[in-house]
């Protein structure tokens, strides 16, 4: 079966609709995730009454947990595919953000945090 020469050299790169959509979704995810991490660490630090070193430990715990779960994400990507894994992660972020808005204390926040790293 002969391949069409035009299809073989036609660029589908960075201007394709799927790639631009992926970039927009990823940018929105990062735009939601970064402030949430920043405010969550301050909230936990203030609740614990810790100083600057306490804030550093909280950030270390948050990023350490995120990195550990990130190492296991390959299993979920193989099972669900990258699109559904990312969608599930964004849904978890939304649940956490909503939970932070209505949580009465730190114990509820700690209980909701694992939902964000799904």
C-alpha positions in Angstrom: 0.0 0.0 0.0 1.5 3.3 -1.1 1.5 6.2 1.2 0.4 9.6 0.0 3.5 11.8 0.0 1.5 14.9 1.0 0.3 13.2 4.2 3.8 12.1 5.1 5.2 15.6 5.1 2.2 17.7 6.3 3.0 19.2 9.6 0.4 18.4 12.3 2.5 19.9 15.1 1.9 22.8 17.4 -1.1 24.4 15.7 -3.3 21.3 15.7 -6.6 21.7 17.5 -5.9 18.8 19.9 -2.5 20.2 20.9 -3.9 23.7 21.6 -6.8 22.2 23.6 -4.3 20.2 25.6 -2.2 23.3 26.3 -5.3 25.3 27.4 -6.5 22.5 29.7 -3.0 22.0 31.2 -2.6 25.8 31.7 -5.9 26.0 33.5 -5.0 23.0 35.7 -1.7 24.6 36.7 -3.3 28.0 37.2 -5.7 26.4 39.7 -3.2 24.1 41.4 -0.4 26.6 42.2 -2.5 29.1 44.2 -4.2 26.2 46.0 -0.8 24.8 47.1 0.3 28.2 48.2 -2.8 29.0 50.3 -3.1 25.5 51.7 0.4 25.5 53.1 -0.2 28.9 54.7 -3.5 27.7 56.2 -1.9 24.6 57.7 1.1 26.5 59.0 -1.1 29.1 60.7 -3.4 26.4 62.1 -0.4 24.6 63.6 1.1 27.9 65.0 4.4 27.2 63.3 6.8 29.8 62.1 8.8 30.0 58.9 10.4 26.6 59.5 7.0 25.1 60.1 5.9 26.5 56.7 8.9 24.9 55.0 8.0 21.5 56.6 4.4 21.8 55.4 5.6 22.6 51.8 8.0 19.7 52.0 5.2 17.3 53.0 2.8 18.6 50.3 5.4 18.3 47.5 6.8 15.0 48.8 3.3 13.4 48.9 2.6 14.8 45.4 5.8 13.5 44.0 5.3 10.0 45.6 1.8 9.8 44.1 3.2 11.1 40.8 5.5 8.2 40.6 2.5 5.9 40.7 0.6 7.7 38.1 2.1 5.6 35.3 -0.1 2.7 36.5 -3.2 4.9 36.1 -2.1 6.3 32.8 -1.7 2.7 31.4 -5.1 1.7 32.7 -7.2 4.8 31.9 -5.1 6.7 29.3 -3.5 10.1 29.8 -6.6 12.1 28.9 -8.8 10.4 31.6 -6.0 10.4 34.1 -5.6 14.1 33.7 -9.4 14.7 33.8 -9.6 12.7 37.0 -6.8 14.7 38.5 -8.5 18.0 37.7 -11.7 16.7 39.2 -9.9 15.8 42.3 -8.4 19.3 42.4 -11.9 20.7 42.1 -13.2 18.6 45.0 -10.3 19.8 47.1 -10.9 23.4 46.2 -14.6 23.1 47.0 -13.7 21.3 50.3 -11.3 24.0 51.3 -14.0 26.6 50.8 -16.5 24.9 53.1 -14.2 23.1 55.6 -14.6 24.1 59.2 -11.1 23.0 60.4 -7.8 21.4 59.5 -8.9 17.9 60.2 -11.4 18.1 57.3 -8.8 19.5 55.0 -6.4 16.7 55.8 -9.2 14.2 55.0 -9.9 15.9 51.7 -6.3 16.3 50.5 -5.9 12.7 49.2 -8.8 13.3 46.8 -6.7 16.0 45.0 -4.0 13.6 44.0 -6.2 11.0 42.4 
